[in-house]
Structure formats: C-alpha cells, structure tokens
Amino acid sequence: MRRVTGTPTDPGRLLLLDSASMYFRAFFGMPEYAAPDGTNVNAVRGMLDYISRLVEQYQPTDLVCCWDDDWRPQWRVDLIPSYKAHRVVEEVASAPDVEEVPDPLGVQVPILRQVLEAFGICVIGAPGYEADDVIGTLATGAGQPVDVVTGDRDLFQLVDDSAEGGAVRILYIGKGVGRHEQVTEQWVRDKYAIEARQYADFATMRGDASDGLPGVAGVGEKTAATLLQKYADLDGIVAAAADPGSGLATGPRAKINAARDYLAVAPTVVAVARDIDLDRSRTALPSTPADPERLVDLVARWSLDTPVNRLLGVLAG
C-alpha cells in the first residue's frame, strides 16, 4: 500500500511533474475524446492516466505538478532575445507573452487545473519563472529521493546520484511515458560522455533550436563533450580559448572566441533556478479527493469517469 506521508526515518519519495511537457504529449499522443458539449478532453484524460501510471510505479509520498506561470521570463529574453521567440503568437505588456498552443489544447489546460485542485494534488508555479525553475528549486535540498518527469533534456543538469536525502533522477519521457528512461549520472556519462553537473555547459555550447538558443557555431555534441572532458567547465574552456599557450586547437579556439558575447549570458539562461521562494508544505500526495463534490461535477461535465476512477483507486492504495 502506498505510504501517505514520509517519516523522520523514511522521508518518502517526491515526484515532480513537468506539467506542460506532459499535457502537450498527452494532447498529441492520445486519441481525441469529446465531452458532452463536444470539447476535446484528450489531454486531460491522458494527463490523469500518466499520473496514475507513475504513482502506481514509483509509489511517491509527495507529488507536485510544476507549472509555467511564465513560460518565457523577461529576464531570460533580456539576455538572449531569441529565447523561445518563435513560439510567441502575441506580446503582452506587463504579462507573460502568449505561447502558440493549439486551440483544442488551450481550452483543456484550465479544466486540468480544476480537476487537479479537486483531487487536492499540489500545483506550484512562480511569477516570472518557468516550470523548470520550480522543478530545480523543489529538487534542490528536498531531503528525500526525487524523480522528475519531463521530456526536456535541459533538466538533466539536475541529476545527482549523491544528493543529500536521496538521489535526484530524471524520468525522461522523450519516447513516451510508458517507455520512459531513468536518467542517472551513469546514464548521462554513457549517452553524452560528460558528467551530469556539466550538462548545462554542454547544452549552452550545443544550443537548442526549440528554445531559440543558437549555441556556439560549429560546436556540436561531440566537440562540446571533448572540450568539457579536457577543461572541466565553460569557464575553463573560455579561459583556454583566450590563452595562446593553453593547447586548445585552432578551430575550437576560434569558434569559442567568436561566441564570447553569447557565452557571457547563455549560462544564466540555460541554468534552472534553484532558489525560488516556494511553499513546500503542501506537497503530500492525497489518498482521497480534497473536494469530492466538485470532482463528481467535473467528471460528469467532461466525461472523465475512467481516468478519474483509476486515479482514485491508485491514490487509495
């Protein structure tokens, strides 16, 4: 039976969900399913099924759906104006820009929030920060083992086999929730030939077109890994490029020096925040719904009988 809370001798396990990564995947991967009024609720149903599957498999005592209160923080855009720029459909003064989201998905996100609230499942976001930053903060100093569910490779920087209180792993859903991979420090070494603590510097040099990060022109994953193996971190690589006697080859030296302006700001953009002021007091995974009557109403309105009943059974143990 699933434990309801941790204890001083057994702190339990914390499951952190990259919510947008998961409901986007559910929307595109699940068949359309119409509620009585014709609204497609496939992302809601899929997300609830994902939660049931993960809770059943990993038996967490605590769970947080981490939310993008600001999917494109201005402080990141100020450093790299191209950051996620291709996803913007409308710029909004004094508020987060509007992200390009398919209409049938956009209407489902508020429904999902309502269902999670009725269950009493913790949802945490932070003004001016992305879900990645919420995850980074909650995973840091958690005092218990942490599993992070995401399809975003940038979060590999959080992997820490020896974190105080318990290891931090990524449950990477790049191939699907049902085929997720457990990312540990050894997994990162085997995949990229670097240490997990080097991943943010690796990603900075490689770049990421999906996030509007140009990277260092001419430096791909293999070169980035080779440089990190030799010089340990990005500061060491930049210093070697500036030192004629460092032994850095002419080609990589020229590429790093040409990207100095980018490399001066990109690490701040790529690194997830780990020190946001967040309320950690309400993360316990409920065994019964917080608002049963509201949950019944939502089930009837949106035809959620099967996924809700499954999750109720899993939470009850």
C-alpha positions as CSV (number, residue, x, y, z in Angstrom):
1,M,0.0,0.0,0.0
2,R,1.2,3.5,-0.8
3,R,2.5,5.5,2.2
4,V,0.6,8.7,2.8
5,T,3.4,10.7,4.3
6,G,7.1,10.4,5.0
7,T,8.6,9.9,8.4
8,P,11.8,11.0,10.1
9,T,13.4,7.6,9.3
10,D,11.8,7.3,5.8
11,P,11.3,10.6,4.1
12,G,9.4,9.1,1.2
13,R,9.8,10.0,-2.4
14,L,9.0,13.2,-4.2
15,L,7.6,13.1,-7.8
16,L,7.9,16.4,-9.7
17,L,5.9,16.6,-13.0
18,D,6.9,19.0,-15.8
19,S,3.2,19.6,-16.4
20,A,3.3,21.3,-19.8
21,S,5.7,18.7,-21.2
22,M,3.2,16.0,-20.2
23,Y,-0.1,17.6,-21.2
24,F,1.4,18.6,-24.6
25,R,2.5,14.9,-25.0
26,A,-1.0,13.7,-24.0
27,F,-2.7,16.1,-26.4
28,F,-0.6,15.0,-29.4
29,G,-0.4,11.3,-28.4
30,M,-3.9,10.4,-27.2
31,P,-7.0,9.9,-29.5
32,E,-9.5,12.8,-29.4
33,Y,-12.3,12.3,-26.8
34,A,-15.3,14.5,-26.8
35,A,-17.1,15.7,-23.7
36,P,-20.9,16.1,-23.8
37,D,-20.6,19.6,-25.2
38,G,-18.2,18.5,-27.9
39,T,-15.0,19.8,-26.2
40,N,-12.0,17.5,-26.8
41,V,-10.6,16.4,-23.4
42,N,-7.9,14.0,-24.6
43,A,-5.1,16.0,-22.8
44,V,-6.9,16.0,-19.5
45,R,-7.6,12.2,-19.7
46,G,-4.1,11.5,-20.8
47,M,-2.5,13.5,-18.1
48,L,-4.6,11.8,-15.4
49,D,-3.6,8.4,-16.8
50,Y,0.0,9.4,-16.8
51,I,-0.2,10.4,-13.1
52,S,-1.9,7.1,-12.2
53,R,0.7,5.1,-14.1
54,L,3.6,7.0,-12.5
55,V,2.2,6.9,-8.9
56,E,1.5,3.2,-9.2
57,Q,5.0,2.5,-10.4
58,Y,7.1,4.8,-8.1
59,Q,4.9,5.0,-5.0
60,P,5.7,8.6,-4.2
61,T,4.6,10.1,-0.9
62,D,4.8,13.6,-2.4
63,L,3.9,14.9,-5.8
64,V,3.9,18.3,-7.4
65,C,2.6,19.4,-10.8
66,C,5.1,22.1,-11.6
67,W,3.5,24.9,-13.7
68,D,4.7,27.5,-16.2
69,D,3.5,30.7,-14.6
70,D,5.7,32.5,-17.1
71,W,6.8,30.2,-19.9
72,R,9.2,32.9,-21.4
73,P,10.6,35.0,-18.5
74,Q,11.6,38.5,-19.5
75,W,14.9,38.2,-17.6
76,R,15.9,35.4,-19.9
77,V,14.7,37.3,-23.0
78,D,16.7,40.3,-21.9
79,L,19.8,38.2,-22.1
80,I,19.0,36.3,-25.3
81,P,16.2,38.0,-27.3
82,S,15.7,34.9,-29.5
83,Y,14.8,32.8,-26.4
84,K,11.6,30.9,-27.4
85,A,10.8,33.8,-29.7
86,H,9.5,31.5,-32.5
87,R,6.7,30.3,-30.1
88,V,5.2,33.7,-29.4
89,V,1.9,34.5,-31.0
90,E,1.2,37.7,-29.1
91,E,3.3,40.0,-27.0
92,V,1.6,41.2,-23.8
93,A,2.7,44.2,-21.9
94,S,3.5,43.6,-18.2
95,A,2.4,39.9,-18.5
96,P,3.8,36.7,-20.0
97,D,3.7,36.6,-23.8
98,V,1.1,34.3,-25.3
99,E,2.5,31.0,-26.4
100,E,1.5,29.2,-29.6
101,V,-0.8,26.4,-28.3
102,P,-3.3,24.5,-30.4
103,D,-6.9,25.8,-29.6
104,P,-8.2,22.3,-28.7
105,L,-5.4,22.1,-26.1
106,G,-5.6,25.7,-24.7
107,V,-9.2,25.1,-23.6
108,Q,-8.2,21.9,-21.7
109,V,-5.5,23.4,-19.5
110,P,-8.0,25.2,-17.2
111,I,-10.1,22.0,-17.0
112,L,-7.0,20.1,-16.0
113,R,-6.2,22.6,-13.2
114,Q,-9.7,22.3,-11.9
115,V,-9.5,18.5,-11.7
116,L,-6.1,18.6,-10.0
117,E,-7.4,21.1,-7.4
118,A,-10.5,18.9,-6.8
119,F,-8.2,15.9,-6.2
120,G,-6.0,18.0,-3.9
121,I,-2.9,17.4,-6.0
122,C,-0.3,20.1,-5.4
123,V,0.2,22.5,-8.3
124,I,3.1,25.0,-7.9
125,G,4.2,27.8,-10.2
126,A,6.1,31.1,-9.6
127,P,5.6,34.5,-11.1
128,G,8.5,35.3,-13.5
129,Y,9.7,31.7,-13.7
130,E,9.2,28.5,-15.8
131,A,8.2,25.1,-14.5
132,D,11.8,24.1,-15.0
133,D,12.8,26.6,-12.3
134,V,10.1,25.4,-9.9
135,I,11.4,21.8,-10.5
136,G,15.0,22.9,-9.9
137,T,14.1,24.6,-6.7
138,L,12.0,21.8,-5.3
139,A,14.6,19.2,-6.3
140,T,17.4,21.1,-4.6
141,G,17.6,20.4,-0.9
142,A,14.4,18.3,-0.9
143,G,15.7,15.9,1.8
144,Q,14.2,12.9,0.0
145,P,14.7,11.0,-3.2
146,V,13.3,12.9,-6.2
147,D,12.1,11.8,-9.6
148,V,11.5,14.5,-12.2
149,V,9.2,13.5,-15.1
150,T,9.9,15.5,-18.2
151,G,10.6,15.5,-21.9
152,D,13.0,18.4,-21.6
153,R,16.7,17.4,-21.8
154,D,17.8,20.6,-20.1
155,L,16.7,19.2,-16.8
156,F,19.4,16.6,-17.0
157,Q,21.5,19.2,-15.2
158,L,19.7,18.3,-12.0
159,V,20.7,14.7,-11.9
160,D,22.6,14.0,-8.7
161,D,23.2,10.4,-7.5
162,S,24.5,11.6,-4.2
163,A,22.2,14.4,-3.3
164,E,21.6,14.8,0.5
165,G,18.5,12.9,1.4
166,G,18.3,10.9,-1.7
167,A,19.2,10.8,-5.4
168,V,17.7,13.1,-8.0
169,R,16.7,11.3,-11.2
170,I,15.0,12.3,-14.4
171,L,12.3,10.1,-15.7
172,Y,12.8,11.1,-19.3
173,I,9.6,10.7,-21.4
174,G,11.2,11.5,-24.8
175,K,10.0,8.2,-26.1
176,G,6.7,8.3,-24.2
177,V,5.6,8.0,-20.6
178,G,5.2,4.2,-21.0
179,R,8.7,3.9,-22.3
180,H,10.4,6.5,-20.1
181,E,14.1,6.2,-19.2
182,Q,15.6,6.6,-15.8
183,V,18.4,9.1,-16.2
184,T,21.2,8.8,-13.6
185,E,24.7,10.1,-13.6
186,Q,25.9,6.9,-15.3
187,W,23.2,7.3,-18.0
188,V,24.4,10.8,-18.8
189,R,28.0,9.6,-19.0
190,D,27.1,6.7,-21.3
191,K,24.9,9.0,-23.5
192,Y,27.0,12.2,-23.7
193,A,30.5,11.3,-22.3
194,I,30.2,14.1,-19.7
195,E,29.2,14.4,-16.1
196,A,25.6,15.4,-15.2
197,R,27.0,18.5,-13.5
198,Q,28.5,19.6,-16.8
199,Y,25.2,19.2,-18.7
200,A,24.2,22.9,-18.6
201,D,27.5,24.0,-20.1
202,F,27.2,21.2,-22.6
203,A,23.7,22.4,-23.6
204,T,24.9,26.0,-23.7
205,M,27.5,25.2,-26.3
206,R,25.4,22.8,-28.3
207,G,22.4,25.1,-28.4
208,D,18.8,24.2,-28.8
209,A,16.7,25.4,-31.8
210,S,13.4,24.5,-30.0
211,D,14.3,27.1,-27.3
212,G,15.8,29.7,-29.6
213,L,19.3,29.1,-28.2
214,P,21.9,29.4,-31.1
215,G,24.8,27.7,-29.3
216,V,28.4,28.0,-30.5
217,A,28.5,27.9,-34.3
218,G,30.3,24.8,-35.4
219,V,30.3,23.1,-32.0
220,G,28.1,20.1,-31.7
221,E,27.7,17.5,-29.0
222,K,30.9,15.6,-29.7
223,T,33.1,18.7,-29.7
224,A,31.3,20.1,-26.6
225,A,31.9,16.9,-24.7
226,T,35.6,16.7,-25.8
227,L,36.1,20.3,-24.5
228,L,34.4,19.6,-21.2
229,Q,36.4,16.4,-20.7
230,K,39.6,18.5,-21.1
231,Y,38.7,21.8,-19.4
232,A,36.0,20.7,-16.9
233,D,33.6,23.6,-17.4
234,L,32.7,26.5,-19.6
235,D,34.8,29.0,-17.7
236,G,37.8,26.7,-18.2
237,I,37.0,26.5,-21.9
238,V,36.6,30.2,-22.4
239,A,39.9,30.8,-20.4
240,A,41.7,28.3,-22.6
241,A,40.4,30.0,-25.8
242,A,41.8,33.3,-24.5
243,D,45.2,31.7,-23.6
244,P,47.6,31.2,-26.6
245,G,49.5,28.7,-24.5
246,S,46.6,26.5,-23.4
247,G,47.0,23.9,-26.1
248,L,43.4,24.4,-27.4
249,A,43.3,23.6,-31.1
250,T,42.9,26.5,-33.6
251,G,39.5,25.5,-34.8
252,P,37.7,25.2,-31.5
253,R,39.6,28.3,-30.2
254,A,38.3,30.4,-33.0
255,K,34.7,29.2,-32.5
256,I,34.7,29.8,-28.8
257,N,36.2,33.3,-29.1
258,A,33.7,34.2,-31.8
259,A,30.9,33.3,-29.4
260,R,32.2,35.1,-26.4
261,D,29.3,37.5,-26.2
262,Y,26.8,34.6,-26.3
263,L,28.8,32.6,-23.8
264,A,28.8,35.5,-21.4
265,V,25.0,35.4,-21.0
266,A,23.8,32.0,-22.1
267,P,24.7,30.0,-19.0
268,T,22.3,32.2,-16.9
269,V,19.5,31.4,-19.4
270,V,20.2,27.7,-19.6
271,A,20.7,27.1,-15.8
272,V,17.5,26.3,-14.0
273,A,16.8,28.4,-10.9
274,R,17.3,26.6,-7.6
275,D,16.4,29.2,-5.0
276,I,12.9,30.5,-5.7
277,D,10.8,31.1,-2.5
278,L,8.2,28.3,-2.7
279,D,5.8,26.8,-0.3
280,R,6.9,23.2,0.2
281,S,4.4,22.5,2.9
282,R,1.5,21.0,0.8
283,T,3.3,18.5,-1.4
284,A,1.9,15.4,0.2
285,L,0.0,13.2,-2.2
286,P,-3.6,12.8,-1.1
287,S,-5.3,9.5,-0.6
288,T,-8.8,10.9,-1.0
289,P,-10.1,13.9,-3.0
290,A,-9.9,17.3,-1.4
291,D,-13.3,18.3,-2.9
292,P,-15.3,15.2,-3.8
293,E,-18.5,17.0,-4.8
294,R,-16.6,19.2,-7.2
295,L,-14.8,16.2,-8.6
296,V,-18.1,14.5,-9.3
297,D,-19.3,17.6,-11.1
298,L,-16.2,17.8,-13.3
299,V,-16.4,14.1,-14.1
300,A,-19.9,14.4,-15.3
301,R,-19.3,17.6,-17.3
302,W,-16.2,16.4,-19.0
303,S,-16.7,12.7,-19.3
304,L,-13.7,11.8,-17.1
305,D,-15.1,8.7,-15.4
306,T,-12.5,6.2,-16.4
307,P,-9.3,8.2,-15.8
308,V,-10.6,9.7,-12.6
309,N,-11.8,6.4,-11.2
310,R,-8.4,4.9,-12.0
311,L,-6.5,7.6,-10.2
312,L,-8.9,7.4,-7.2
313,G,-8.1,3.7,-6.9
314,V,-4.3,4.3,-7.2
315,L,-4.4,7.1,-4.6
316,A,-6.4,4.9,-2.2
317,G,-3.9,2.1,-2.5
